[in-house]
Structure formats: structure tokens, C-alpha cells
Amino acid sequence: MGVIGVFGGTFDPPHLGHLAIAQEALLACGLTRVVFMPNERNPLKQGEPISATEHRLAMTELAVRDNRRFEVSQDDLGHELSYTVDLLARLRSSLGPSEELAFIAGMDVLHELPRWREPLRVLEIARLVAVSRPGQPTLAPADMERNLPGSSARITLVEAPGVAVSSTELRERVAAGKPIRYLVPDAIAAYVEEHGLYR
């Protein structure tokens, strides 16, 4: 019996905040492992630019390579839009009955969840682990009851220490010629420089 953490995102680029979130979720929720799942495109962010899939996948693999309980899956790649409910349904059908799923996301997902495709089905398939970052406003699971009755029992809040940084901010720093060292693993900073990303 085990609980697998599923951490989806564009990871453009992955940063120390992502790693801190995954580690804290793993510890707080007793997860056996955390699977990072880069996606093609968030349906709620279709207008935003995104780096090529191969770069985001390569960077995610570099980011997690030193932690034996972190791994990367390509299962959410190759789909024009990435819907969490579809991803979790695929994972649920491929796992045995002894495995449970916990979907890891930032605290902001609690504000967006009612806009997702089949949000109650998402919570039926997997527990939602909402992780707050420093300085980020929190939303109690009970507040979700107004829009999604019954959802609070399937939501766990976790406070993660770590870097209050976002991928958007990192792309902007690179574009402005500012360093991202100490905000991302060294291998990611080197990869961004080598491939001229975000310039």
C-alpha cells in the first residue's frame, strides 16, 4: 500500500520552489515517491508562451536526478491540452488497487479548481495536496465547500519552506540579463545558458 504524489506543471523552468514543494508534500503526506509530470499546455493558460517540450522535459529530469524518491514521467506529454482529470484517470487505470494518488499543486490551485474540467472527479480519483509558498495567501479547504460541496475532505494543506519564486519571474530575469543562480539547481542554470532559453 502506498501513496504516489503526482506533480504536474509546465516546469518552464523547474526551480528550487518546485523541489521544496515536492519534498514537503512527500514528508507531510507520507508519499512513497513523487512523479514530476511535465505537460504540453495548461488549458487555463493557453495564451502564454511556452518553451519546447524537449527543453522542459530535459530540465525537469536534471532537476530531480539527485533524489531517488523523485522521478519524471512523460505520460502527460503528447496531448494538445493537459486536463488533470484525464491524466489522473489514465494513472488510476494503470495502477494496482494498492496504490493511491495524491495530486500536488500550489495553493493557487484552490482558487482555480472550480474552473477545472470535472473538479469533483479529480478529487474522487486523487487527494489534492495544496502547498503554500512563503508570502502566498492561503485558502482553507472549508472555503471550497461553497463552490464544490464535499471537496474539503479530499484536500490537504501543506506549508512548504523554500524559495518564493515562480517560473514566470525566472523567465523575466533571464530576459532582463539577470542571473537565476541560487533560484534553480545549478544544472538548470547551465542548461538555460547553453540553449539560450528565455532571451
N, C-alpha and C positions, 0 to 999 in steps of 0.2 A: 504494500500500500504506500503510495507516495503522492505528493502534490507537485506538479510541474508548473513553474512560472513561465508564462508566455509574455514576452516583452516586444510589442510591435512598434514600428515607427519608421520614419524615412531615414533617420540616422545620417543626417547631411550637414555636418559631420557628427559622428558619435563623440561624446565628450565625457569628462570626469563626472558630471552630474548624472548622466545615464548609468555609469558604472556604480555610483553611490546608491542610486535608486534600486538597482538590481540587487546589490549586496544587502541593503537594508530590508528589502522585501523578502529575500531568501532567509535572513535571520529571523525576522519578526513573524513570518508565517510558516516557518518550518519547511520550506521548499526543498525538494531533493536536488533541483537544478533550475537554472533559468535559461530559457531558449530565446535568444535575440532573433527577431524576425523582420528584417527589412522589407518594406512593402513598395509597391510600384507608385501609388499615389493615393493620398488621403482624399476621400470623396468630398470632405468639407473644406479642402484647401486646393481645389482644382486650378485656381488661377495663379498659384505661386510657382516660381521657377524651381526646378529640382535637378540635381546632378544625375549623370548617367548611372544606371543601375549597377554596372560593374564597379564603379568607384565606391559607391555607398556600401556594397557588399564587401569589397576588399577592406575598406576602413573598419567596418564592423568586425570582421574576422581578426584584424590586427588589434582592435581594442580589447577583445575578450581572450586572446590567446594565452594569457598568463594565469587564468583562473580555471581550474579543472571543473568547476561546477557551472561555468558559463559555456554556452555553445551557440552556434549560429545555424539557422535553418533557412533554406531558400523556398520554403513551402508557400510563402505569400508573394513570391515573385512570379511574373508571367501572367498576371491578371491586370486588366486595364485599370480597374479601380479595386481598392482593397477594402472590403467590408469585413469588420471584425466578426460578425455573426457567421459569415461563410467560412472564414479561417478556422474559427473555433469548432464549427460543425465538422469540418474536414479532420481536424485533430482528434475530436471526440470519436469519430468513426474508426480512426486508425489505432487508437489506444485500447488497451485491455480495460476491463471493468475495475481493475485495482488502481488505476491511475486517475487522479483528479486534476483539474486545470484551475489555475489562478491567473487571470489576465492583469498584468501590471501596467499602470498608466500614471501619468502625472495628475495632480489634484484638479487641474483644469478640465479633465475629462468628465468630472461630475457635473460641470455646467453644460457640457456638450451632449451628455448621454441621452437626454430625451430626443435629440435630433438624429441619433444613430438609427440605422436600419435595425428593426426588431430588438430594441434595447432589453426588453424583458426576456427574450430568448437568449440574448448574450448572457444575462445573469443566471439563467437556468442552466446553461452549459458550463459556465465557469464563475468562480468567485471573482469579484473585482477588487483588486488591491490598488487603492488610490494613494499615491505617495506625494507628500508635500515637500517643497523645496524651501530653503530659507527666504523669508520675506514674501512668500506666496500666500494669498488669502485662502482660508480653508472653507469647506462647505461640509456640514455634518451630514452623514447618511440619512438621518431623520428628515432633513430638509428635502431629500429626494422624493419622499413619500407623496408630496403634493402632486408631482408630475408622473411618478412611477410607483403606484401603490405596491407594497411588498418588496421593494428593492433594497431597503436598508439592511435586511437580514443577510444579504449577499454581498455587502460592501465592507471592506476592512480598510481603515485609515492607518497609514504608516508615516511617521515623521522621519525624513532622511537628513542626516547631516550632510554637508557637502557644498559643492560649488553652485552658487546661484547664477547659472549661465544657461543660455539657450543656443541651439544651433543657429538660429537667425542672427543672434548677436555675434557669434563666431564668424559667420559668413561676412557680416558687415565689417568686422575688424580686419579680416584678410583683405577685403576690397579697399579698405582705407590704408592698407600698408602697415597695420599694427600686428604685433606678434600674438599668437594664440598658445604659446608655450605655457605650461603650468595650468592650462584650462582644458587641454586634451592630452591623452597619452603621447609621449614623445614620438612614437611611431606614426601617429595620426598627423602631427605637425609636419613631420618629414614627408609623408605621403602627399599632403596638401601642397607643400612647396614643390615637390618633384613633378607633380602633374599639373601645376598651375591652376588649381581649383579656386573658384570664387573671386578671381581677379577681374 
